[in-house]
Amino acid sequence: MPPTSTGASFFSTSHTILRDWTTDRMPALTGTLAVVTGANGGIGLVTARELALAGATVILAVRDPARGDAAARTIDNAVPGARLRVRRLDLADLGSVRDFAAELTTEHDTLDLLVNNAGVMAVPRRLTTADGFELQLGTNHLGHFALTGLLLPALLNAPQPRVVTVSSTLHTLGRIDFDDLHGEDRYSRYGAYGRSKLANLLFTGELDRRATVAGSSLRAIAAHPGYASTNLQLTGQGAVTRAVMACSNALFAVSPRTGARPVLCAATLPDLPGGVFVGPRGLGGYRGSPGVTRPHHRARDQRDAARLWALSADATGVHYDFADRGAPAHGPAGSDRRLED
């Protein structure tokens, strides 16, 4: 399913979001099922909490179930009666991704919302995933590519399915070098992170294009939080870098609650079309109310997106079929019970 025109652009900016949009404007989500990856802290935790507050059943997809359980208790304290589930998901291991997807699609016919939020950032030296991919590209892009494809049948069973993938303003640092996609010849921590976030955008644009061509109601939307203070910038860094980032966060960054607003807007705004990029509209995209923004021109290249898609499918073994809605699961999406400690 190649694009009809080479070099054409994704990510229209024609849609306008009200400047006073806040989470108070989120619609009721009772009866819907959402998955949030990386929901144990930061943007993911706030996103899961607000979705639960709006009535959604939320699956917290986390690498460490103990931290996921702690996050679920935090949400349950803030949202009594929240319908939550904690499930293990290691995006750096395709076996774990397949296990997670198999369990979810066995339990649920329908998935309304997938928020691809989890990630690693600026890993100081080149590391690889369980499958041999460069860690940042493998986790942030390929893991989510595989997860979305494996959950596609359940998404297609929803009346208005939505996939929100969290990118970053630092996608502007990224370049897709198809001859050295995994940084084997040359690696830099921020270059690799930027590449993974650029890949998130190319994935979103191509996913939305393919859904449109297939006549599907699925909408793929990208979002970024601006400069938000989370543990993402600190994890795995040396003492000096941690100190510098902690100081920068304290002085300039917005809170995770504020940073989650563009993600929640992308996930829930009823009339938001697919194929858009939502982020803060002020101070160069670092803070402000959510708005539709235009990513770097490298994120809008359909030729690169199609080529990256093909390589991602080959690397993960996950091929998207918009005609496959899967076999009936054992229970409907709304049958989840409340989290049990």
Number of C-alpha atoms within 10 A of each C-alpha: 8 14 15 9 9 12 13 11 15 24 24 16 15 10 13 11 16 10 11 9 16 15 19 8 11 18 13 14 17 15 13 20 28 26 27 24 28 25 29 27 20 20 31 26 25 23 27 31 25 22 28 28 22 20 20 25 27 27 25 28 27 25 20 15 16 13 15 24 21 15 23 29 18 14 22 19 11 14 17 12 15 24 25 27 19 24 19 19 26 23 31 28 18 23 14 18 20 20 13 21 21 13 12 21 24 16 17 19 22 29 26 23 25 26 29 29 24 28 24 19 23 20 18 13 11 17 14 16 18 16 14 12 21 22 28 29 28 28 24 27 29 30 28 27 27 24 23 23 21 22 22 26 22 28 28 24 17 20 13 15 22 25 26 26 30 29 29 23 20 19 24 17 16 20 18 19 11 11 9 11 19 24 20 11 8 11 15 14 15 18 19 28 25 26 26 34 31 30 28 27 32 27 27 31 27 25 26 25 21 19 18 16 12 14 10 16 17 27 23 28 28 31 34 29 30 28 22 24 25 18 18 17 18 18 13 16 16 10 10 9 13 16 13 11 17 17 12 13 18 12 10 13 19 20 17 21 18 24 29 29 28 29 30 25 24 31 27 20 15 11 8 18 16 25 22 28 29 32 33 24 18 13 9 10 20 20 20 20 21 32 25 23 21 16 23 16 11 19 27 22 18 23 19 21 28 20 13 19 20 13 15 20 16 11 14 17 12 17 15 18 13 18 11 12 17 17 11 14 16 12 14 15 22 15 14 17 12 14 15 11 7
